[in-house]
Amino acid sequence: MKPLAEKLIARSFDFVDFVSADMEQFRRIGRLDDTAIAEVKLTQATSIYLLRQRVMGRSAVSSWTKLIDYCRPTQTDRAHRK
């Protein structure tokens, strides 16, 4: 996976961009197969779930950084679904 990581870094991808990429972006950039893409998307879904669990049951805004960390991947995911 190192060559793929180097390509993504060269394109200024970060973790959120990587896990939020759509199927065609993965195929174009990294030539990943469907199984590898599914694993990345599972990582995205798990990350969103864990962030949501961390936020639930707490005061509305205890930390702006945590709020932004929660919102960014969920908004990116929604944009890719449209």
Buried (B, 14 or more C-beta within 10 A) or exposed (E): EEEBEEEBEEEEBEEBBBBBBEBEBBBEBBEBEEEBBEEBBEEBEEBBEEBEEEBEEEEEEEEEEBBEBBEBBBEBBEEEEE
